[in-house]
Amino acid sequence: MKTLTTLIAAAALTASGITIASADTMLQPRSVTVKFADLNTSNVQGAQALYQRIASAAESVCNDMKPGRQLALMERYANCVHQAISAAIVEVDRPALTAYAAAHGIRPNDAAPKMARNL
């Protein structure tokens, strides 16, 4: 029997900040708004602070997928967090943030949803 599980992580830019959301076929969608009006995102310090806020929000929205002691679920959780961060970087679209994220292994084209197949 073949099953297909799609993990989706998305980000949306709003007037008050960026909203990071996660959805899974079995879980209710969750979202966290990250405010960054107080940051100067054109410098490294501001980019670093925003990246940390985004990463924290991504971990929060993907928390339901956290594997705990189940090693088989680690990839699913890591993909969710990675996709949420990537999507947020794309939505914010600030060169310093994109560069900071790239230095930490996150590239804007990583925002495309990944498919996990269980055969």
Order of alpha helices (4+ residues) and beta strands (2+ residues): beta-beta-beta-alpha-alpha-alpha-beta
